[in-house]
Amino acid sequence: MKKKIIKVQNIYKSFSIGQRQNRVLKGIDLEIYQGEFLTIFGPSGCGKSTLLHTIMGIERPTSGSIEILGIDLWKMNADDRADIRKRSIGVVYQQQNWIKSLTVIENVALSAQLLGYNKSESLTRARKVISQLGMSKFENFFASELSSGEQQKIGLARALISNPKVLIADEPTGNLDTTSGYEVLDILRDLADKGTTVVLVTHNPDHLHYSDRVAVMKNGYIVEVLKKQKDIRTKAEEIVKNTDTGNGEDIIKNHREKPDNIETDYPKESFTQRIKIYINLIFKFFFETLSLLLLAIVKKFSPQKGEEFREKLSTFFDKIGSKDKITNKINSLDLTEIAFKNIFFKKFRTVVTILGVALGTGFVVLLLSLGYGVEKLVVDQIAQARDLNQVDVFPKVGSQLELDDNLIEKIESVSGVNKVFKIKNFPGRVNYRGSTVDVVVYGIEKGYLENAPAELIQGEYFNTNSKYAEAIVNKEYLDFLGLESDIVGDNLDLAVIKTTPEDEREPAVIPITIVGVVDDDSSPVIYLQIDAVSKYTASNYSQATVLINKGSSLDTVREQIESLGLETFSVMDTINQVQNLFTYLRYGLLVFGILAFTISFLGMINTLMVSLLERTREVGLMKIIGVKRNEIRFIFITESMLIAFLGGLLGILVGIIGGYIVSFIVYLFSVSRGVDFMMISYFPTYLMLLVVFCTTLLGFLTGLYPAKRAVEIPPLDALRYE
């Protein structure tokens, strides 16, 4: 006795249109056995296709049960029913649907990939089954390039690649010429003879002689099940003769009030589960996208090594121990590859969308890079003016505390202090070659200039063996005098000026010799050794410069010095002020950038929704052949993330190029003033990575809604979408 494959028991199915209840199936009972060719025959509108869809697990019956291989199909959730379809049921429709971005062989191979076979083996299996149907020459075509008959054979190949126990054919010859139609029926008969259960739905009595049994339907009932006999056509026609051939099924097909949500009754997900799924998806996206980009590069130089690398990637992602082992899902790397092909199938629209994201991102990058660039220029100039490991120390304004030797010793004893340079400053007047100039005179210790951010451009530092007091002037002093000649070695007199009327010091003139010139970007200054000016100035010091040991905390040293009642200043104070200013500036620029960014992503949402509408039938097809909820979600979200990711990368390039253009324009305006080219834009590497991540994350968020729509649409509604 043959094994029972399908058991249909007391199936009822009703549809609602407004207030009207239309019963399409009325207590159907049917048993289908292994290896038999069963035809469900009846006029259009009698409920044949509805019965078939309930058996396939894509149209829930109102009541009754359907068992496949002993499993109650409608006690399972939508994902488990999809698993049954991809493992045990092959489907051939009257009108074939395809994933348009995939070639013929890739469409066929997808059904094997869904079973867990890696791509290489899936393609091998697809190639074999396509060859058996005599269609090898079309394997690299797109399905849209084939005739109806050729598409039907490829559809049959797709149904057969998983070696299904049941093959369901719904009016498979409806769009074919007579010869092609009989070719398909011959193939189905041969499959039944080899042990595959074939269920054929037809209204054409000429096809009945292929059957082992014929279930005759009318008005939602199976009136009689006929065994194979010579006059089976005549018997079947007599049963349906002069009967009402319509009970509303065709009307309902196209005018259902709303999708039946129980057809997409997926397992419930908790908030935590969904977050884990999304985090895993984002992680896989970056890893797999970079892997596929690397794979494309390897294939370009060595196709053979590229295939080997692809195998290793597939093994890694799929975790298949051997080629014979089958997992319960498609390799996620394959899904990412399908997403790549989907978005670039409509190249123009995708490129325009990516450019829109790139322009929005590029505008943000440009504005931020200008903010960071100008800040960097200012901070670098400040940092070059004074070393970051120096602290200037002063008595507090209004304080009676004097900076004397005792206080200097206390500063030197502070932990982290390397060296303290004592400084006295006072106003002076120099008469040189008939020009009298007021200058600031600094009495400094030997070694101060060597540790200051001052470049010696002429002469040398202090030489204590000089007959006269040695002096070093800065470049600004020469510029002030309008001198370009070498001043080193010249002698001049420096008059000490009283700072207040109460100053009791006698006016003094100090003979000095210029021994060097430094460039320190300060106002006109003359530096003398502190010992040479001590008798002309007060005993206390104007200020001191403290050098901090490397590795010591600048803030800690400053706190200890300030605890002595002194004020401190570091170039970091100015840098922090500048950085705070530019932080607010960047926030302002960011607001404008985000507006542009938002507009570009609105365009992206529109593109994704249009794409979903165009591919609604593809979604239905994927559900029919066994693609599960998370796999559909993965494809649509990955497509969105890919567009955003590529737009983010291109946007960074646009922003950087824009920065060069702006810098060059500024240079053109300033070159006449002798200003060298300066890069006024700067974008840190970590921000580039952050921008790519953020744009991709926005792509993820953008893709959530289209993915949700794709998941929720029932497969039949998707297939019937016009």
KOLMIBA-858713 format. One record per residue (C-alpha): y, x, z. Coordinates in steps of 0.02 Angstrom, whole numbers, padded with zeros to 5 digits, always signed. Example, Ala and Ser with C-alpha at 12.3 -4.5 7.8 and 13.67 -1.06 7.14 Angstrom:
2
-00225+00615+00390;-00053+00684+00357;
This chain:
722
+00000+00000+00000;+00170+00066-00049;+00293+00117+00088;+00435-00004+00123;+00601+00083+00089;+00728-00058+00108;+00714-00219+00207;+00848-00353+00184;+00831-00493+00310;+00928-00657+00317;+01089-00585+00246;+01243-00695+00238;+01413-00640+00174;+01573-00743+00174;+01749-00702+00120;+01911-00783+00174;+02050-00826+00053;+02188-00911+00150;+02105-01054+00245;+01958-01056+00127;+01789-00982+00175;+01684-00933+00024;+01502-00893+00058;+01438-00769-00070;+01266-00725+00000;+01160-00861+00078;+01012-00803+00180;+00949-00662+00069;+00777-00590+00110;+00710-00446+00007;+00592-00299+00026;+00598-00146-00088;+00458-00019-00095;+00446+00166-00131;+00434+00211-00315;+00464+00037-00384;+00590-00016-00514;+00673-00174-00445;+00801-00268-00548;+00922-00391-00468;+00958-00511-00611;+01079-00655-00623;+01238-00717-00705;+01408-00644-00665;+01476-00706-00499;+01307-00746-00420;+01323-00611-00283;+01222-00468-00359;+01351-00332-00331;+01394-00396-00157;+01210-00385-00108;+01203-00211-00181;+01356-00157-00081;+01283-00221+00081;+01125-00119+00046;+01233+00035+00011;+01326+00014+00176;+01498-00015+00102;+01510-00205+00122;+01466-00271+00295;+01368-00433+00294;+01429-00579+00398;+01257-00589+00477;+01082-00525+00452;+01011-00349+00448;+00972-00214+00321;+00851-00073+00359;+00838+00084+00255;+00691+00197+00297;+00670+00097+00457;+00852+00120+00514;+00965-00032+00539;+01109+00015+00425;+01240-00099+00502;+01210-00042+00679;+01276+00129+00625;+01457+00183+00612;+01541+00223+00446;+01508+00411+00458;+01323+00384+00491;+01311+00264+00345;+01397+00395+00237;+01264+00518+00295;+01126+00398+00241;+01207+00377+00070;+01227+00562+00034;+01048+00601+00088;+00947+00451+00029;+01047+00349-00097;+01107+00395-00270;+01231+00278-00355;+01270+00247-00539;+01411+00125-00579;+01458+00036-00740;+01623+00130-00738;+01611+00307-00672;+01743+00380-00558;+01777+00565-00539;+01874+00692-00439;+01989+00731-00584;+02033+00908-00531;+01849+00962-00539;+01750+01002-00694;+01590+00909-00739;+01478+01036-00654;+01589+01042-00500;+01587+00852-00484;+01397+00853-00492;+01381+01002-00374;+01491+00916-00244;+01349+00798-00197;+01240+00950-00156;+01382+01035-00062;+01397+00879+00047;+01218+00910+00102;+01266+01084+00161;+01210+01191+00014;+01332+01331-00021;+01433+01324-00179;+01329+01449-00277;+01166+01357-00248;+01249+01189-00276;+01311+01247-00446;+01136+01310-00488;+01061+01141-00442;+01196+01051-00540;+01167+01159-00692;+00981+01119-00685;+00998+00930-00673;+01134+00926-00807;+01019+01026-00920;+00876+00903-00890;+00988+00765-00956;+01036+00868-01108;+01219+00885-01059;+01233+01074-01028;+01366+01099-01160;+01485+00985-01064;+01469+01064-00891;+01638+01154-00898;+01730+01004-00970;+01832+00884-00866;+01749+00713-00855;+01899+00630-00937;+01860+00728-01095;+01689+00645-01115;+01640+00481-01197;+01578+00334-01093;+01397+00373-01133;+01418+00556-01089;+01506+00511-00926;+01364+00393-00880;+01236+00531-00901;+01341+00649-00795;+01358+00510-00666;+01169+00498-00666;+01158+00686-00641;+01274+00671-00491;+01164+00536-00418;+01005+00637-00443;+01058+00807-00378;+01022+00760-00198;+00845+00702-00242;+00880+00528-00171;+00740+00414-00114;+00836+00266-00185;+00937+00261-00346;+01055+00112-00362;+01124+00070-00534;+01256-00066-00545;+01270-00125-00726;+01250+00056-00786;+01245+00006-00971;+01394-00112-00968;+01513+00007-01057;+01385+00090-01170;+01326+00060-01346;+01149-00004-01366;+01070+00166-01401;+01155+00252-01255;+01113+00105-01142;+00928+00116-01179;+00933+00305-01154;+00997+00277-00978;+00865+00143-00942;+00727+00257-01007;+00785+00391-00884;+00784+00265-00740;+00608+00207-00786;+00548+00386-00791;+00623+00419-00619;+00532+00267-00548;+00369+00328-00623;+00395+00494-00532;+00418+00409-00363;+00605+00370-00349;+00646+00192-00297;+00764+00118-00428;+00870-00036-00394;+00955-00101-00551;+01086-00238-00555;+01109-00322-00723;+01148-00487-00806;+01067-00431-00969;+00891-00506-00991;+00848-00373-01121;+00833-00246-00980;+00706-00340-00876;+00551-00268-00959;+00589-00099-00880;+00562-00175-00707;+00412-00182-00592;+00491-00333-00507;+00642-00443-00542;+00740-00530-00404;+00825-00677-00488;+00989-00732-00408;+01100-00883-00427;+01238-00953-00319;+01209-00824-00181;+01021-00852-00164;+00873-00751-00221;+00783-00895-00305;+00624-00802-00349;+00553-00626-00360;+00453-00602-00520;+00320-00472-00544;+00305-00374-00706;+00235-00483-00846;+00249-00501-01032;+00362-00654-01028;+00469-00594-00882;+00628-00613-00984;+00588-00793-01027;+00541-00834-00848;+00704-00761-00780;+00811-00850-00908;+00728-01016-00870;+00771-00995-00685;+00956-00967-00716;+00971-01089-00861;+01095-01229-00841;+01149-01172-00668;+01324-01145-00599;+01354-00963-00635;+01503-00937-00522;+01529-00952-00336;+01691-00856-00323;+01632-00676-00308;+01736-00612-00453;+01891-00699-00386;+01862-00626-00215;+01838-00450-00286;+02016-00442-00342;+02102-00558-00218;+02041-00514-00045;+02179-00552+00080;+02160-00386+00169;+02033-00246+00181;+01888-00275+00297;+01918-00145+00434;+01740-00157+00496;+01688-00068+00335;+01776+00088+00404;+01714+00075+00583;+01718+00260+00621;+01671+00329+00793;+01816+00318+00915;+01909+00479+00948;+01994+00517+01113;+02165+00598+01112;+02088+00762+01170;+01956+00757+01032;+02087+00726+00899;+02196+00869+00962;+02046+00986+00956;+02007+00928+00779;+02186+00960+00724;+02198+01131+00807;+02035+01180+00725;+02099+01116+00558;+02260+01218+00570;+02165+01375+00620;+02041+01352+00478;+02181+01321+00355;+02264+01489+00383;+02101+01584+00388;+02025+01500+00237;+02184+01500+00133;+02207+01686+00158;+02021+01711+00121;+02035+01615-00043;+02191+01711-00094;+02100+01874-00058;+01950+01809-00154;+02060+01771-00305;+02124+01950-00302;+01949+02023-00289;+01886+01912-00431;+02029+01968-00543;+01972+02148-00533;+01785+02122-00516;+01708+01949-00546;+01539+02007-00483;+01608+02074-00319;+01711+01916-00307;+01553+01810-00312;+01471+01920-00180;+01625+01904-00071;+01624+01715-00098;+01444+01709-00039;+01488+01805+00119;+01635+01690+00153;+01527+01536+00127;+01393+01604+00243;+01523+01641+00374;+01606+01471+00367;+01451+01369+00341;+01336+01468+00456;+01184+01435+00347;+01043+01549+00396;+00959+01539+00226;+00981+01452+00061;+00843+01328+00104;+00923+01271+00264;+01029+01113+00251;+01169+01070+00371;+01242+00896+00389;+01410+00932+00311;+01502+01020+00172;+01568+01196+00197;+01751+01187+00253;+01792+01330+00134;+01734+01221-00010;+01846+01080+00051;+01995+01199+00055;+01954+01254-00122;+01947+01072-00179;+02118+01045-00098;+02186+01194-00197;+02121+01119-00359;+02187+00947-00317;+02367+01001-00290;+02372+01109-00446;+02290+00981-00559;+02462+00901-00577;+02548+01068-00598;+02724+01010-00640;+02738+00888-00495;+02663+01013-00373;+02776+01155-00431;+02930+01043-00417;+02878+00991-00241;+02846+01171-00189;+03014+01222-00260;+03097+01083-00160;+03017+01147+00000;+03061+01325-00050;+03244+01284-00077;+03256+01195+00090;+03166+01337+00178;+03264+01468+00081;+03428+01390+00135;+03374+01398+00317;+03316+01578+00296;+03478+01628+00209;+03589+01553+00343;+03488+01630+00484;+03476+01798+00396;+03665+01804+00376;+03686+01765+00561;+03560+01897+00611;+03626+02021+00484;+03808+02013+00539;+03752+02020+00720;+03645+02172+00684;+03791+02260+00598;+03905+02227+00746;+03776+02274+00876;+03727+02433+00782;+03909+02485+00772;+03932+02455+00957;+03770+02543+01000;+03820+02693+00895;+03987+02701+00982;+03905+02723+01152;+03729+02769+01197;+03630+02631+01278;+03578+02743+01423;+03756+02773+01482;+03856+02679+01613;+04044+02699+01640;+04099+02689+01822;+04275+02640+01884;+04356+02598+02050;+04384+02410+02063;+04556+02350+02013;+04661+02327+02170;+04535+02420+02276;+04589+02560+02393;+04427+02650+02356;+04452+02814+02265;+04326+02896+02150;+04316+03066+02233;+04185+03202+02252;+04103+03117+02400;+04079+02957+02301;+04018+03056+02150;+03883+03134+02261;+03828+02960+02315;+03815+02907+02133;+03712+03062+02093;+03591+03017+02233;+03554+02846+02158;+03375+02832+02095;+03368+02840+01905;+03530+02939+01883;+03509+03094+01777;+03686+03164+01766;+03862+03112+01816;+04010+03171+01712;+04177+03164+01805;+04328+03114+01699;+04515+03121+01724;+04632+03044+01598;+04820+03046+01585;+04953+03026+01451;+05018+03178+01360;+05138+03226+01222;+05102+03357+01090;+05228+03443+00978;+05141+03509+00824;+05230+03576+00671;+05384+03474+00710;+05289+03313+00744;+05285+03242+00919;+05139+03129+00960;+05093+03038+01120;+04907+03051+01154;+04779+03010+01287;+04711+03167+01368;+04537+03169+01442;+04487+03302+01565;+04298+03312+01548;+04156+03420+01605;+04065+03535+01488;+03918+03443+01409;+04003+03273+01406;+04037+03273+01219;+03863+03339+01181;+03792+03184+01264;+03921+03064+01194;+03901+02977+01026;+04025+03098+00948;+03987+03205+00797;+04059+03381+00790;+04134+03397+00616;+04235+03559+00637;+04232+03708+00754;+04131+03711+00914;+04118+03638+01087;+04208+03716+01235;+04206+03906+01255;+04254+03959+01433;+04297+04136+01377;+04451+04078+01284;+04621+04152+01338;+04703+03981+01321;+04643+03812+01384;+04521+03748+01255;+04547+03579+01174;+04445+03469+01059;+04531+03332+00961;+04454+03185+00873;+04466+03144+00689;+04579+02996+00725;+04707+03117+00799;+04711+03214+00635;+04724+03054+00535;+04869+02999+00645;+04959+03162+00607;+04915+03146+00424;+04823+03312+00427;+04678+03353+00314;+04679+03544+00334;+04576+03639+00461;+04665+03633+00629;+04534+03734+00722;+04611+03892+00798;+04789+03823+00803;+04888+03837+00966;+05001+03700+01032;+05085+03645+01191;+05032+03489+01283;+05162+03408+01396;+05095+03308+01544;+05189+03142+01559;+05222+03059+01725;+05137+02888+01733;+05257+02814+01863;+05430+02858+01934;+05346+02890+02101;+05235+03025+02027;+05281+03182+02125;+05200+03304+02006;+05314+03425+01920;+05323+03407+01731;+05204+03534+01657;+05167+03606+01487;+04990+03666+01454;+04961+03791+01313;+04801+03744+01224;+04695+03806+01080;+04604+03686+00963;+04421+03741+00958;+04340+03588+00880;+04356+03417+00799;+04242+03270+00835;+04218+03101+00753;+04197+02972+00892;+04278+02815+00816;+04404+02801+00957;+04595+02805+00964;+04685+02977+00953;+04619+03083+01097;+04629+03264+01156;+04485+03326+01264;+04515+03467+01389;+04400+03541+01518;+04426+03454+01684;+04461+03617+01777;+04605+03656+01659;+04697+03495+01705;+04652+03475+01890;+04813+03556+01955;+04916+03440+01846;+04829+03278+01898;+04781+03183+02054;+04631+03244+02153;+04528+03087+02125;+04443+03045+01960;+04491+02909+01839;+04312+02866+01797;+04138+02939+01779;+04004+02924+01648;+03826+02911+01714;+03675+02959+01611;+03518+02858+01655;+03345+02933+01654;+03233+02871+01514;+03118+02738+01581;+03234+02689+01721;+03304+02514+01731;+03486+02507+01676;+03516+02347+01775;+03440+02419+01934;+03546+02577+01925;+03703+02473+01895;+03666+02363+02045;+03649+02514+02158;+03811+02591+02095;+03904+02427+02111;+03843+02414+02291;+03953+02566+02326;+04106+02458+02287;+04128+02517+02107;+04136+02428+01941;+04020+02473+01800;+04022+02446+01613;+03883+02469+01486;+03882+02444+01300;+03745+02315+01336;+03882+02202+01407;+03967+02196+01238;+03802+02179+01147;+03752+02031+01256;+03919+01947+01223;+03900+01973+01037;+03721+01909+01040;+03773+01754+01137;+03910+01720+01011;+03791+01737+00865;+03660+01631+00952;+03780+01485+00950;+03826+01526+00771;+03643+01525+00720;+03619+01356+00804;+03762+01288+00700;+03691+01363+00541;+03519+01298+00586;+03581+01119+00593;+03640+01129+00412;+03478+01214+00363;+03371+01082+00446;+03462+00946+00350;+03417+01031+00186;+03242+01061+00253;+03220+00877+00298;+03274+00819+00125;+03145+00933+00043;+03007+00868+00156;+03052+00688+00118;+03021+00733-00063;+02855+00806-00011;+02803+00646+00079;+02846+00548-00078;+02739+00665-00183;+02591+00649-00065;+02600+00459-00062;+02610+00450-00252;+02462+00569-00261;+02363+00459-00141;+02398+00304-00246;+02344+00395-00404;+02185+00455-00320;+02138+00297-00227;+01981+00277-00333;+01936+00458-00298;+01944+00416-00112;+01826+00270-00141;+01709+00382-00241;+01707+00515-00105;+01659+00384+00025;+01523+00314-00088;+01440+00484-00113;+01446+00522+00073;+01608+00612+00115;+01646+00579+00299;+01808+00536+00388;+01851+00712+00448;+01812+00784+00276;+01930+00662+00189;+02061+00696+00322;+02035+00883+00300;+02064+00876+00112;+02225+00774+00119;+02302+00868+00266;+02254+01035+00188;+02339+00985+00025;+02498+00945+00120;+02488+01108+00218;+02458+01207+00058;+02615+01139-00023;+02715+01177+00134;+02636+01349+00157;+02672+01403-00022;+02846+01326-00011;+02876+01424+00150;+02823+01589+00072;+02929+01559-00082;+03073+01500+00029;+03074+01664+00125;+03083+01756-00042;+03226+01642-00097;+03318+01672+00066;+03298+01861+00057;+03355+01868-00124;+03501+01756-00077;+03546+01880+00060;+03552+02023-00066;+03659+01918-00182;+03783+01875-00043;+03788+02058+00012;+03823+02113-00166;+03963+01985-00186;+04043+02047-00024;+04027+02225-00089;+04115+02180-00252;+04263+02113-00154;+04273+02263-00037;+04227+02410-00151;+04410+02433-00200;+04448+02473-00018;+04321+02613-00014;+04188+02514+00081;+04008+02561+00044;+03874+02432+00009;+03811+02352+00169;+03665+02232+00187;+03743+02091+00285;+03583+01988+00294;+03434+02029+00402;+03280+01926+00441;+03156+01995+00569;+02972+02000+00521;+02921+01893+00668;+03041+01758+00607;+02963+01764+00434;+02794+01730+00513;+02872+01594+00621;+02952+01511+00469;+02787+01510+00374;+02698+01438+00526;+02833+01306+00555;+02838+01250+00373;+02648+01240+00372;+02651+01142+00535;+02776+01021+00458;+02659+01008+00310;+02521+00963+00432;+02629+00827+00511;+02681+00765+00339;+02499+00751+00286;+02444+00649+00436;+02500+00481+00365;+02426+00500+00190;+02265+00563+00270;+02262+00414+00388;+02286+00295+00241;+02148+00380+00143;+02029+00370+00291;+02064+00187+00330;+02051+00113+00156;+01879+00032+00132;+01779+00112-00009;+01766-00048-00111;+01952-00082-00102;+01981+00097-00157;+01863+00081-00306;+01943-00084-00359;+02121-00016-00347;+02220-00035-00508;
